[in-house]
Amino acid sequence: MKGKTDQDNDKLKAVMLEILDYLKLIQFYPPSAVGIRGTLLYLSMIVLIFQPAAAILGHWGVWDFNSRVTAIDNFTFSIGIMAMSSDIFLMPEKTKLFFDVINSKFALNRNQPSGDAIYREKCELVETMTGEGYRLVRTTGSVVMYFFTSHIVVPISGLAVYFLKSEPVENLPLLFKYYNPLTLTLDVRTIFEYLLITFLQLCFVFYSAILATVIHQMQMLSLYHMRVEMRLFHLNVKEIDLYCEKMRRVQENGGNEGMDGGNMEGEDGKSMEEELRIMVRKLVMHHQTIFRKVKDLNDGFKFRLFYFNAYICLQICLGIFIFMKGELLLKIKYGMILITITIVEFLFIENGQKLQDEGEDLRTALYNCSWRDKPRWFISTLKILMTRNNKLPKIVLSNVFTLNHNNMTVVMRGAYSYFNLLNNVSS
């Protein structure tokens, strides 16, 4: 069992190493790995974000419907990538918070007085949940990659039309409304220019896919780590309850002076109450660790939750609008985008909701803890933990966005409102 648990942990560590390798590849993190490549990539993002805006200002009046919506979508896409780039490149301390949470050890708390039964249950819990977490992270990464793969439909269809129907190069679709580096215009006159621009734009998509996959997997890993930690807290409370029950039976059968007397001997010559003090001390430390890690995650999610919700909202709004009114090629592309981005949103929000649910269960575990006929210090400690737990551990941004099912409702309502506005303006 221990070997399999280590194997599952090794899988999660392998995902972490992949994330670090990707960040080192683009030289964004850690700060010691930032080099010329990373700086140039970030500066390129700054240049790219202004290109769709400049194109919109200069050519809006002469564009058809498809060109206009494509340019707006390009601008939204560029802002999203710019936000992710700034998150990793300019705020490495936020990324470090996520890595610190993910790399921290689980509080298994192997207490000798309670035996190995509860410890084995803890190991089985970690084994099961880390396996589920590994599959969830891999699924999230795959869906994010499918989202960016949908963009490849455009150049593939363009080349197919060119070679099969001899469509003029000027009419071939491009991924983004970016300026031609050879002519500094939006026009493409030769197949060489088309292939060159397509290659550069695919490199941009590849970079964006790496960045988005890394960020989403990092988020999912950190949230899942906290869910495992909270579930272990339940077992630690259960372990104390079982030990208290054992103390009660010893007291009834052994003719001791009582729990406050401290004459019931446990392991290593210590009184059972001393053993209980050690277990409760570990429980308090575990409780403090959970809330500290949740606080760190909230600090890490402050900017990330904002731009994530904003981008998802705008992308769904534009996706629905273009899917309804665009040509066949755009319907295929944005149909795939809508499906994948909705799945990513659901996986992310569902993980946050389960984190909040675990916080509720954390409070319930303390409420259900047996406190009758316990020492005064035990009851006082339990009261402190219950008081602190009145503020549930959850991911929240300035009481505006909370990472739960309600967040998805807010995003979808916003997307629907913007869609209605865009639909009315276009008609």
C-alpha positions in Angstrom: 0.0 0.0 0.0 2.8 2.4 0.9 4.5 1.6 -2.4 1.4 2.4 -4.4 0.9 5.7 -2.4 4.5 6.7 -3.2 3.8 5.8 -6.8 0.8 8.1 -7.0 2.8 10.9 -5.3 5.6 10.3 -7.8 3.0 10.8 -10.6 2.0 14.2 -9.1 5.7 15.1 -8.7 6.1 14.2 -12.4 3.4 16.7 -13.3 5.1 19.3 -11.1 8.4 18.6 -12.9 6.7 19.0 -16.3 5.2 22.3 -15.2 8.6 23.5 -14.0 10.2 22.3 -17.3 7.7 24.2 -19.4 8.2 27.4 -17.3 12.0 27.0 -17.7 11.6 26.4 -21.4 10.0 29.8 -21.9 12.2 31.3 -19.1 9.4 32.7 -17.0 10.0 30.9 -13.7 11.7 30.6 -11.3 13.2 34.1 -11.3 16.7 32.7 -11.4 15.8 31.0 -14.8 14.5 34.2 -16.4 16.7 35.1 -19.4 16.7 36.8 -22.8 14.2 34.4 -24.2 11.7 35.0 -21.5 12.1 38.8 -21.7 11.7 38.8 -25.5 8.6 36.6 -25.2 7.0 38.9 -22.8 7.9 42.0 -24.8 6.4 40.2 -27.9 3.1 39.8 -26.0 3.1 43.5 -25.4 3.5 44.1 -29.1 0.9 41.5 -30.1 -1.8 42.9 -27.8 -1.7 46.2 -29.6 -1.9 44.8 -33.1 -5.6 43.8 -33.1 -6.5 47.1 -31.5 -4.5 49.0 -34.2 -6.1 46.9 -36.9 -9.6 47.5 -35.5 -9.1 51.3 -35.4 -7.6 51.4 -38.9 -9.8 49.0 -40.9 -13.1 48.7 -39.0 -15.0 50.7 -41.6 -13.9 48.5 -44.6 -14.2 45.1 -43.0 -17.0 42.6 -43.4 -18.8 40.9 -40.5 -16.4 37.9 -40.3 -13.3 40.2 -40.3 -14.8 42.4 -37.5 -15.7 39.6 -35.1 -12.4 37.8 -35.8 -10.5 41.0 -34.9 -12.5 41.4 -31.7 -11.9 37.8 -30.8 -8.1 38.3 -31.5 -8.0 41.3 -29.2 -9.8 39.3 -26.4 -7.4 36.4 -26.9 -4.3 38.6 -26.8 -5.5 40.3 -23.6 -6.0 36.8 -22.0 -2.5 35.7 -23.0 -1.0 39.0 -21.8 -2.7 38.5 -18.4 -1.3 35.0 -18.0 2.1 36.2 -19.1 2.1 39.0 -16.6 0.9 36.7 -13.9 3.9 34.3 -14.3 6.6 36.8 -15.4 5.9 39.8 -13.3 4.5 38.2 -10.2 6.7 35.1 -9.4 5.8 35.3 -5.7 2.2 34.3 -6.6 3.4 31.3 -8.5 5.7 30.4 -5.6 2.7 30.3 -3.3 1.1 27.6 -5.5 4.3 25.6 -5.6 4.8 25.8 -1.9 1.3 24.4 -1.3 1.7 21.6 -3.8 5.1 20.6 -2.5 4.1 20.6 1.2 3.8 17.2 2.9 0.4 15.8 4.0 -0.2 15.7 7.8 -0.5 11.9 8.2 0.3 12.2 12.0 1.2 8.6 12.9 0.2 8.5 16.5 1.4 5.4 18.3 -1.3 5.3 21.0 -4.1 4.8 18.4 -2.3 2.0 16.5 -1.8 1.5 12.8 -5.5 1.2 11.8 -6.2 4.9 11.4 -2.8 5.5 9.9 -3.5 2.9 7.2 -6.8 4.6 6.6 -5.0 7.9 6.1 -2.5 6.3 3.7 -5.4 4.7 1.7 -7.1 8.1 1.5 -4.0 9.8 0.2 -3.5 7.0 -2.3 -7.1 7.2 -3.6 -7.3 11.0 -3.8 -3.8 11.5 -5.3 -4.7 9.1 -8.0 -7.9 11.0 -8.7 -6.0 14.3 -8.6 -3.5 13.0 -11.1 -6.3 12.0 -13.5 -8.1 15.3 -13.0 -4.9 17.3 -13.7 -4.2 15.3 -16.9 -7.8 15.7 -18.1 -7.6 19.4 -17.5 -4.3 19.7 -19.5 -5.8 17.7 -22.3 -9.0 19.8 -22.5 -6.9 23.0 -22.5 -4.8 21.6 -25.4 -8.0 20.8 -27.3 -9.0 24.4 -26.9 -5.9 25.6 -28.6 -6.0 22.8 -31.2 -9.3 24.2 -32.4 -7.4 27.2 -33.8 -5.5 25.0 -36.2 -8.7 24.5 -38.2 -8.3 27.9 -39.8 -4.9 27.5 -41.5 -5.7 23.9 -42.4 -8.8 25.0 -44.2 -7.0 27.9 -45.8 -4.3 25.7 -47.3 -6.9 23.1 -48.4 -9.0 25.7 -50.2 -5.8 27.2 -51.8 -4.6 23.9 -53.3 -7.9 22.3 -54.1 -9.9 25.3 -55.4 -7.1 27.7 -56.4 -8.5 30.4 -54.1 -6.4 33.6 -54.3 -3.9 34.0 -51.4 -5.5 37.3 -50.5 -8.7 35.5 -49.5 -7.2 32.8 -47.4 -8.1 33.0 -43.7 -5.5 33.7 -41.0 -5.6 32.8 -37.3 -5.2 36.4 -36.2 -5.5 39.9 -37.6 -1.8 40.7 -37.2 0.3 42.8 -39.4 2.5 41.2 -42.0 6.2 41.5 -40.8 7.4 41.7 -44.4 5.1 44.5 -45.5 3.8 46.0 -42.2 0.3 45.7 -43.6 -2.6 43.3 -43.1 -2.4 42.1 -46.7 -0.9 38.8 -47.7 0.1 38.7 -51.4 2.1 35.4 -51.8 1.8 31.9 -50.6 5.2 32.3 -49.0 4.0 35.2 -46.9 0.9 33.2 -45.9 3.0 30.2 -44.8 5.4 32.5 -42.9 2.6 34.3 -41.1 0.8 31.1 -40.4 4.0 29.5 -38.9 4.6 32.6 -36.7 1.0 32.6 -35.5 1.1 28.8 -34.8 4.2 29.5 -32.6 2.2 32.0 -30.7 -0.6 29.5 -30.2 1.9 26.9 -29.0 3.3 29.4 -26.5 -0.2 30.3 -25.4 -1.1 26.6 -25.0 2.0 26.0 -22.8 1.2 29.0 -20.6 -2.5 28.1 -20.2 -1.8 24.4 -19.5 0.8 25.2 -16.9 -1.5 27.7 -15.1 -4.5 25.5 -15.1 -2.7 22.4 -14.0 -1.0 24.4 -11.2 -4.4 25.6 -10.0 -6.0 22.2 -10.0 -3.0 20.6 -8.2 -3.0 23.2 -5.4 -6.8 23.0 -4.9 -6.7 19.2 -4.9 -3.9 19.2 -2.4 -6.0 21.2 0.0 -8.9 18.9 -0.4 -6.7 16.0 0.6 -5.4 17.9 3.6 -8.9 18.7 4.8 -10.0 15.1 4.4 -7.0 14.0 6.5 -8.1 16.4 9.2 -11.4 14.5 9.5 -9.4 11.3 10.1 -7.3 13.1 12.7 -10.4 14.2 14.5 -11.8 10.6 14.3 -8.5 9.3 15.7 -8.8 11.5 18.7 -12.5 10.4 19.2 -11.4 6.8 19.2 -8.6 7.4 21.6 -11.0 9.3 24.0 -13.3 6.3 23.8 -10.4 4.0 24.7 -9.7 6.3 27.7 -13.3 6.1 28.8 -13.2 2.3 28.7 -10.0 2.1 30.6 -11.4 4.5 33.2 -14.5 2.4 33.6 -12.6 -0.9 33.9 -9.4 0.1 35.7 -10.5 2.0 38.8 -8.5 5.1 37.9 -8.9 8.5 39.4 -10.3 10.0 36.2 -9.0 11.8 33.2 -8.0 14.9 35.1 -6.0 12.8 37.5 -3.7 11.6 34.8 -3.0 8.2 36.3 -4.0 6.1 33.2 -0.8 5.0 31.7 -0.4 4.9 27.9 2.6 4.3 25.6 6.2 4.8 26.7 5.1 5.3 30.3 3.2 8.5 29.5 -0.3 9.0 30.9 -3.1 8.6 28.5 -3.9 12.3 29.0 -0.4 13.3 28.0 -0.8 11.2 24.9 -4.1 12.9 24.2 -2.4 16.3 24.6 0.2 15.4 22.0 -2.5 14.3 19.6 -4.6 17.5 20.1 -1.5 19.6 19.7 -0.9 18.0 16.3 -4.5 18.5 15.4 -4.3 22.3 16.3 -1.1 22.6 14.2 -2.8 20.8 11.3 -5.8 23.2 11.6 -3.5 26.2 11.5 -1.6 24.7 8.5 -4.8 24.3 6.5 -5.9 27.9 7.1 -2.5 29.2 6.3 -2.4 27.3 3.0 -5.9 28.5 2.1 -4.7 32.1 2.8 -1.7 31.6 0.6 -4.0 30.3 -2.2 -6.3 33.3 -1.9 -3.3 35.5 -2.3 -2.2 33.6 -5.4 -5.7 33.6 -6.9 -6.4 37.4 -6.5 -5.3 38.4 -10.0 -5.8 35.0 -11.5 -9.4 34.6 -10.6 -10.2 38.0 -12.0 -8.7 37.6 -15.5 -9.8 34.0 -15.7 -13.5 35.0 -15.1 -13.2 38.0 -17.5 -11.7 36.0 -20.3 -14.1 33.1 -20.0 -17.1 35.5 -20.0 -15.9 37.3 -23.1 -14.9 34.2 -24.9 -18.2 32.5 -24.3 -20.1 35.6 -25.4 -18.1 36.0 -28.6 -18.1 32.3 -29.2 -21.9 32.1 -29.1 -22.3 35.2 -31.3 -19.9 34.0 -33.9 -21.2 30.5 -33.9 -24.7 31.8 -34.6 -23.8 34.4 -37.3 -20.5 33.4 -38.7 -19.6 31.3 -41.8 -19.1 27.5 -41.7 -15.4 27.7 -40.9 -16.0 30.0 -37.9 -18.9 27.8 -36.7 -16.6 24.8 -36.6 -13.8 26.7 -34.8 -16.0 28.4 -32.2 -18.1 25.3 -31.7 -15.0 23.5 -30.6 -13.9 26.5 -28.5 -17.2 26.8 -26.7 -17.2 23.1 -25.8 -13.7 23.0 -24.5 -13.8 26.3 -22.6 -17.0 25.3 -20.9 -15.4 22.0 -19.8 -12.4 23.8 -18.4 -14.6 26.3 -16.6 -16.6 23.4 -15.1 -13.6 21.4 -14.0 -12.1 24.5 -12.3 -15.2 25.6 -10.6 -16.1 22.1 -9.5 -12.8 21.7 -7.8 -13.3 25.0 -6.0 -16.8 24.0 -4.9 -15.5 20.8 -3.5 -12.8 22.7 -1.6 -15.6 24.8 0.0 -17.6 21.7 0.7 -14.5 20.2 2.5 -14.4 23.4 4.5 -18.0 22.8 5.6 -17.2 19.2 6.5 -14.2 20.5 8.5 -16.5 22.5 10.7 -18.9 19.5 11.0 -16.1 17.2 12.1 -15.3 19.6 14.9 -18.9 20.0 15.9 -19.3 16.2 16.1 -16.2 15.7 18.1 -17.0 14.2 21.5 -16.4 16.8 24.3 -18.4 15.5 27.2 -16.5 14.4 30.3 -13.2 15.7 28.7 -10.5 17.8 30.5 -11.0 21.5 30.6 -8.0 22.2 28.4 -9.5 19.9 25.7 -12.8 21.7 25.7 -11.1 25.1 25.6 -9.0 24.0 22.6 -12.0 22.7 20.8 -13.8 26.0 21.3 -10.9 27.9 19.8 -10.9 25.7 16.7 -14.6 25.9 16.3 -14.5 29.7 16.6 -11.8 30.0 14.0 -13.7 27.7 11.7 -16.7 30.1 11.6 -14.9 31.6 8.6 -14.9 28.8 6.1 -11.8 28.1 4.1 -12.6 29.0 0.4 -11.2 30.9 -2.5 -12.7 34.4 -2.7 -11.8 37.7 -4.5 -12.9 40.8 -2.6 -16.4 39.3 -1.8 -17.1 39.6 -5.6 -16.0 36.2 -7.0 -16.0 33.0 -5.0 -14.6 29.8 -6.5 -17.8 27.7 -6.4 -20.9 26.9 -8.4 -22.1 30.5 -8.0 -19.1 31.7 -9.8 -20.0 29.8 -12.9 -23.6 31.2 -12.7 -22.1 34.8 -12.5 -19.8 34.2 -15.5 -22.6 32.6 -17.6 -25.0 35.4 -16.8 -22.4 38.0 -17.7 -21.7 36.2 -21.0 -25.4 36.0 -21.9 -25.9 39.7 -21.1 -23.0 40.8 -23.3 -24.3 38.5 -26.0 -27.7 40.1 -26.0 -26.0 43.6 -26.1 -23.8 42.5 -29.0 -26.7 40.9 -30.8 -28.8 44.0 -30.5 -26.0 46.3 -31.7 -25.2 44.1 -34.7 -28.9 44.0 -35.8 
